[in-house]
Amino acid sequence: MTSPTGGTAMRAGRGDDLGAEHPGVPLGGELAAPEAELLRTVLRSRRIADRLARAPGGWRDLSEHELEQLRLTKVQRRAVLALQQLVRSGHPSLPKHKFSCSADIARIYADRLGGLVYEVMLGLALNGRNEFMAELELARGGRHGAALTVADALRPVVRAGASAFVLVHNHPGGDPTPSPEDIALTTAMKRAADLVSIPLVDHIIIGGRGGGFSSMLDLCIIQ
């Protein structure tokens, strides 16, 4: 699949891709969550609200320039910027936490992702002490895959001011073994992340239905 910017869209897992969603919707929910409904009400446009929801990295940290590129009017841009200020204090949902190994992350996300019937790709932004800064939903897909470009994944990580980051996604089928697509994405992400000096520390796959986890760092795919 080719992205709108001409790049190659890589898959996490296998199957149909549905594009990126935003980080504010709870991981068990859909776009009709209260936050999305708030966007639709304030902007008075389901189409614009859904366009914001599909923005890589979500709508919470989009700049005014990025909102303009999404073809929002000046009034709509001001409304979104105001909403960003209102919700910022309540995000991210995880408390400050220092991650020391892949098992730390797997322990947290096994419960959150293990029961999903669709794939979700998350980016965990870390500061210089490997402490959690922000959780970024980078892509959401169907039962067998979620499409993600390297550029779309890196953009919100850079915006979050991360010193490093970790990728986390789930395999609903239960087997956490990295697929060839997972490995290709991770290799490309590692290479691009090194270029912008925000290293990719690990890529952890959570197996659905209690399937355990795998770590690309532990498997020496990331070095």
GUFI-677525 format. One line per field, with one value per residue: residue in one letter; x, y, z of N, C-alpha, C in turn. Coordinates in steps of 0.2 Angstrom, whole numbers, plus 2048, in hexadecimal, padded with zeros to 3 digits. Each point is the difference from the previous one (the first is absolute). Example, Ala and Ser with C-alpha at 12.3 -4.5 7.8 and 13.67 -1.06 7.14 Angstrom:
GUFI-677525
res: A:S $
nx: 842:7FE $
ny: 7E4:805 $
nz: 827:7FC $
cax: 7FC:804 $
cay: 806:806 $
caz: 800:801 $
cx: 804:7FC $
cy: 806:805 $
cz: 800:803 $
END
This chain:
GUFI-677525
res: M:T:S:P:T:G:G:T:A:M:R:A:G:R:G:D:D:L:G:A:E:H:P:G:V:P:L:G:G:E:L:A:A:P:E:A:E:L:L:R:T:V:L:R:S:R:R:I:A:D:R:L:A:R:A:P:G:G:W:R:D:L:S:E:H:E:L:E:Q:L:R:L:T:K:V:Q:R:R:A:V:L:A:L:Q:Q:L:V:R:S:G:H:P:S:L:P:K:H:K:F:S:C:S:A:D:I:A:R:I:Y:A:D:R:L:G:G:L:V:Y:E:V:M:L:G:L:A:L:N:G:R:N:E:F:M:A:E:L:E:L:A:R:G:G:R:H:G:A:A:L:T:V:A:D:A:L:R:P:V:V:R:A:G:A:S:A:F:V:L:V:H:N:H:P:G:G:D:P:T:P:S:P:E:D:I:A:L:T:T:A:M:K:R:A:A:D:L:V:S:I:P:L:V:D:H:I:I:I:G:G:R:G:G:G:F:S:S:M:L:D:L:C:I:I:Q $
nx: 804:7FF:804:7FC:806:7FE:800:803:7FA:803:7FF:7FC:803:7FA:7FE:7F9:801:7FF:807:803:800:7FD:804:7FA:7FF:7FC:805:7FA:801:7FB:800:7FA:806:7FF:806:7FF:7FB:804:804:7FC:7FF:806:802:7FB:804:7FC:800:7FF:7FB:7FD:800:7FE:7FB:800:801:805:7FF:7FB:7FB:802:805:7FB:805:800:807:801:7FC:804:805:7FC:801:802:7FA:801:7FA:800:805:7FD:7FB:804:804:7FA:7FD:805:7FF:7F9:802:805:7FD:7FC:805:803:7FD:806:801:804:804:805:802:802:7FB:800:801:803:801:802:802:801:802:802:7FF:803:805:801:7FB:804:7FB:803:804:804:803:804:801:804:7FF:806:801:805:7FC:7FE:7FE:7FA:800:7FF:7FA:802:7F9:805:7FD:7FA:7FF:800:7FC:803:7FE:805:7FE:806:801:806:7FE:7FB:805:805:7FC:7FB:805:802:7FA:800:805:7FF:803:7FB:7FF:7FB:800:7F9:800:7FA:800:7FA:803:804:803:804:801:805:7FB:801:7F9:7FF:804:7FD:7FA:802:803:7FB:7FC:804:800:7F9:7FE:805:7FD:7FB:805:7FB:805:7FF:7FD:7FA:7FE:7FB:7FF:7F9:800:7FB:7FB:804:802:801:806:803:807:7FF:801:7FC:7FC:804:7F9:7FF:805 $
ny: 7FA:805:804:805:7FF:7FA:7FF:7FB:7FE:7FF:7F9:801:7FA:7FC:803:802:806:803:801:806:7FF:802:803:804:7FC:7FE:7FC:800:807:804:803:7FC:7FF:801:7FE:7FA:7FF:801:7FD:7FB:800:801:7FB:7FD:7FB:7FB:803:806:7FE:7FC:806:804:7FC:801:806:7FF:7FC:801:803:7FD:7FF:800:803:806:800:7FB:804:804:7FC:7FF:806:802:803:807:801:7FB:803:805:7FD:7FD:806:803:7FB:801:807:7FF:7FC:805:803:7FD:801:7FB:7FA:7FE:7FD:804:7FC:7FD:7FF:7FB:7FD:7FB:7FC:805:801:7FA:800:807:7FE:7FB:804:806:7FC:7FC:804:804:801:805:802:802:805:7FF:806:7FE:807:7FF:802:804:800:800:806:7FE:802:7FB:7FF:7FE:800:7FC:7FA:800:7FA:7FB:7FA:801:806:804:804:801:806:800:804:7FC:7FB:802:802:7FC:7FC:803:800:7FA:801:7FA:7FD:7FC:7FA:7FD:7FB:800:7F9:7FE:7F9:802:7FC:804:800:801:7FA:804:804:7FE:801:7FD:7FB:800:801:7FB:7FC:801:7FF:7FB:7FF:801:7FC:7FC:801:7FF:7FB:7FC:7FD:7FC:800:7FF:7FA:801:7FA:802:7FA:800:800:804:802:804:801:804:800:805:803:7FC:800:806:801:803:803 $
nz: 800:7FC:804:803:804:7FD:807:803:800:806:801:805:7FE:7FE:7FA:801:7FD:806:801:801:806:805:804:7FF:7FB:805:802:804:7FF:7FD:7FA:801:803:807:7FF:7FC:804:805:7FC:7FF:807:802:7FC:802:800:7FE:7FA:803:804:7FC:7FC:805:801:7FA:803:7FC:805:7FC:803:805:7FC:7FB:7FD:801:7FF:804:804:7FE:801:805:7FE:806:801:800:7FF:7FB:7FD:801:7FE:7FB:7FF:801:7FC:7FC:802:7FE:7FB:7FF:805:7FC:7FC:800:7FF:7FE:806:803:7FC:804:7FA:803:7FE:7FB:805:801:7FA:7FF:806:7FE:7FA:803:805:7FD:7FD:805:802:7FD:7FC:801:7FB:805:7FD:805:801:804:800:800:806:802:805:7FA:802:802:7FA:7FB:800:7FB:7FF:7FD:801:7FD:800:7FC:7FF:7FA:801:800:7FC:7FF:7FE:7FE:7FB:7FF:801:7FC:7FC:803:7FE:7FA:7FE:803:7FC:7FD:804:800:7FC:802:7FC:800:7FE:7FE:801:7FE:7FB:804:7FA:805:7FD:800:7FD:7FA:800:806:7FE:7FA:804:804:7FB:7FC:805:801:7FA:7FF:805:7FE:7FA:804:801:7FF:804:7FC:806:7FF:7FE:804:7FF:801:802:7FC:804:803:7FA:805:7FF:7FB:800:7FC:806:803:7FA:802:7FF:806:7FD $
cax: 7FC:803:7FD:7FE:806:804:804:7FD:7FC:802:7FB:802:7FC:7FE:7F9:7FE:802:7FA:802:801:7FB:803:802:7FC:7FA:802:802:7FB:7FA:800:800:7FB:801:7FE:805:7FF:7FA:802:803:7FB:7FB:804:802:7FA:801:803:805:807:802:803:807:805:801:805:806:806:802:7FA:7FE:801:806:801:801:7FB:802:7FD:7F9:7FE:801:7FA:7FB:7FC:7FF:803:7FB:801:807:800:7FC:804:805:7FD:7FE:807:802:7FC:801:807:801:7FD:803:7FE:7FD:805:804:807:803:806:800:806:801:7FA:7FB:7FC:7FB:7FC:7FC:7FB:7FC:7FD:7F9:7FD:7FF:7FF:7F9:7FD:7FF:803:807:802:807:801:807:801:805:804:805:807:801:7FB:7F9:7FA:7FD:7FA:7FE:7FE:7FE:802:7FC:7FB:7FE:7FB:802:806:806:7FF:805:804:806:806:7FF:7FA:802:805:7FD:7FE:805:804:7FB:800:807:803:807:800:7F9:7FE:7FA:7FC:7F9:7FD:7FE:7FA:800:803:807:804:806:800:7FF:805:7FE:802:807:802:7FE:804:806:7FF:7FF:806:805:7FE:801:807:801:7FD:802:7FB:800:7FB:803:7FD:7FA:7FD:7FA:7FC:7FC:7F9:7FE:805:805:806:803:806:803:805:806:802:802:805:7FE:802:806 $
cay: 806:806:805:806:804:7FC:7FB:7F9:7FF:7F9:7FE:7FD:7FA:7FF:801:806:806:805:807:803:803:805:7FC:802:7FB:7FA:7FA:7FB:803:802:807:803:801:807:805:802:803:807:803:801:806:807:802:800:7FC:7F9:7FF:803:7FD:7FA:801:801:7FA:7FC:803:7FC:802:803:807:804:803:803:807:804:7FE:7F9:800:804:7FB:7FC:804:803:807:803:7FF:7F9:7FF:803:7FC:7FA:802:801:7FA:7FD:802:7FD:7F9:7FE:7FE:7F9:7FC:7F9:7FD:7FD:805:800:7FA:7FE:7FA:7FD:7FA:7FF:7FD:806:803:7FB:7FF:805:800:7FA:801:805:7FE:7F9:7FE:803:7FC:804:802:807:802:806:803:802:805:800:806:7FD:7FB:7FA:801:801:807:801:7FA:803:7FB:801:7FD:7FB:7FC:7FB:7FA:7FE:805:807:803:805:802:802:807:801:7FE:805:807:801:7FF:806:805:7FF:802:7FA:7FE:7F9:7FE:7F9:7FE:7FA:7FF:7F9:7FB:7FD:7F9:7FD:7FE:807:800:805:7FE:803:807:803:801:805:807:802:802:807:805:801:804:807:803:802:806:806:800:7FE:7F8:7FB:7FC:7F9:7FF:7FA:7FD:7FD:7FB:800:7FA:7FD:7FD:803:805:800:807:800:801:7FA:7FC:803:804:807:800 $
caz: 800:800:804:7FC:7FF:7FC:803:801:806:802:804:806:800:7FA:7FE:7FD:804:801:801:807:804:805:806:805:801:804:7FB:7FF:7FD:7F9:7FF:802:807:802:7FE:7F9:800:802:7FA:7FB:802:800:7F9:7FC:7F9:801:7FB:802:806:7FD:7FD:806:803:7FB:7FF:803:807:804:7FF:807:7FF:7FA:800:7FC:7F9:7FE:800:7FA:7FA:800:7FD:805:800:805:806:803:802:806:804:802:805:806:802:802:806:805:801:801:807:802:7FC:7FE:805:804:804:7FF:801:7FD:7FD:800:7FB:7FC:804:804:7FB:7FE:805:800:7FA:7FF:802:7FC:7F9:7FF:7FF:7FA:7FA:7FB:802:802:800:805:801:807:801:807:801:800:805:7FE:803:7FB:7FE:7FD:7FC:7F9:7FB:7F9:7FB:802:7FA:800:804:7FE:7FF:801:7FB:803:7FD:805:802:805:807:803:801:806:805:800:803:807:803:803:800:7FE:800:7FF:7FC:803:7FC:802:7FB:802:800:806:7FF:800:7FC:7FA:7F9:7FC:7FF:806:800:7FB:802:806:7FD:7FD:805:804:7FB:800:807:802:7FC:803:807:805:7FE:801:805:7FF:7FD:804:7FD:805:7FD:803:803:804:7FC:802:7FC:7FE:800:7FB:803:803:7FA:7FC:7FA:802:804 $
cx: 804:7FD:7FE:806:805:804:7FD:7FD:802:7FB:803:7FB:7FE:7F9:7FE:802:7FB:803:801:7FA:803:801:7FB:7FA:803:801:7FB:7FA:801:800:7FA:800:7FF:805:7FE:7F9:801:803:7FA:7FB:803:801:7F9:801:803:806:807:802:804:807:805:802:805:807:806:802:7FA:7FF:803:806:801:801:7FB:801:7FD:7F9:7FE:801:7FB:7FA:7FA:800:804:7FC:801:807:800:7FC:804:805:7FE:7FF:807:802:7FC:801:807:801:7FE:804:808:7FD:804:804:807:803:806:800:807:801:7F9:7FB:7FC:7FB:7FB:7FB:7FA:7FC:7FD:7F8:7FC:7FF:7FF:7F9:7FD:800:803:807:800:807:801:807:801:806:804:805:807:801:7FB:7FA:7FB:7FE:7F9:7FE:7FD:7FD:801:7FC:7FB:7FE:7FB:803:807:806:7FE:806:803:806:805:7FF:7FA:801:804:7FD:7FE:805:804:7FC:800:806:803:808:802:7F8:800:7FA:7FD:7FA:7FE:7FF:7FA:800:803:808:804:806:800:800:806:7FE:802:808:802:7FE:805:807:800:800:806:805:7FE:801:807:802:7FE:802:7FB:7FF:7FA:803:7FE:7F9:7FD:7F9:7FD:7FC:7F9:7FE:805:806:807:803:806:803:806:807:803:802:805:7FF:802:807:803 $
cy: 806:806:806:804:7FD:7FB:7FA:7FF:7F9:7FE:7FD:7FA:7FF:801:806:806:805:807:801:803:805:7FD:801:7FB:7FA:7FA:7FB:803:802:807:804:802:808:806:802:803:808:804:801:806:806:802:800:7FD:7F9:7FF:803:7FC:7F9:801:801:7F9:7FB:803:7FC:803:803:807:804:804:804:807:804:7FF:7FA:800:804:7FB:7FB:803:802:807:803:7FF:7F9:7FF:803:7FC:7F9:802:801:7F9:7FC:802:7FD:7F9:7FE:7FE:7F9:7FB:800:7FC:7FC:805:800:7FA:7FF:7F9:7FD:7FA:7FF:7FD:806:802:7FA:7FF:805:7FF:7F9:800:804:7FE:7F8:7FE:803:7FB:804:802:807:801:806:802:802:805:800:806:7FD:7FB:7F9:800:801:807:801:7F9:802:7FA:802:7FD:7FB:7FC:7FB:7FA:7FE:805:807:804:806:802:803:807:802:7FE:805:807:801:7FF:806:806:800:802:7FA:800:7F9:7FE:7F8:7FF:7FB:7FF:7F9:7FC:7FD:7F9:7FC:7FE:807:800:805:7FD:803:808:804:802:805:807:802:802:807:805:801:804:807:804:802:806:807:800:7FF:7F8:7FC:7FA:7F9:800:7FA:7FE:7FC:7FA:800:7FA:7FD:7FD:802:806:7FE:807:7FF:802:7FA:7FB:802:802:807:7FF:807 $
cz: 800:804:7FB:7FE:7FC:803:800:807:802:805:807:801:7F9:7FF:7FE:805:7FF:801:807:804:805:807:806:801:804:7FC:7FF:7FC:7F9:800:803:808:801:7FD:7F8:800:801:7FA:7FB:802:800:7F8:7FC:7FA:802:7FC:802:807:7FE:7FD:806:803:7FC:800:804:807:804:7FF:806:7FF:7FA:800:7FB:7F8:7FD:800:7F9:7FA:800:7FE:805:7FF:806:807:803:803:808:805:802:804:807:804:802:807:806:802:802:807:801:7FC:801:806:805:805:7FE:802:7FC:7FD:800:7FC:7FD:804:804:7FB:7FF:806:800:7FA:7FF:802:7FC:7F9:7FF:7FE:7F9:7FA:7F9:802:801:801:805:800:807:800:806:800:801:805:7FF:804:7FB:800:7FD:7FC:7F9:7FC:7F9:7FB:803:7FA:801:804:7FF:7FE:801:7FB:804:7FC:805:801:804:807:803:802:807:806:801:804:807:804:804:7FF:7FD:800:7FF:7FC:804:7FC:802:7FA:803:800:805:7FF:800:7FB:7FA:7F9:7FB:7FF:807:800:7FB:802:806:7FD:7FD:806:804:7FC:800:807:801:7FC:804:808:805:7FF:802:805:7FF:7FC:803:7FD:805:7FD:803:804:805:7FD:802:7FC:7FD:800:7FA:802:803:7FB:7FC:7F9:800:804:801 $
END
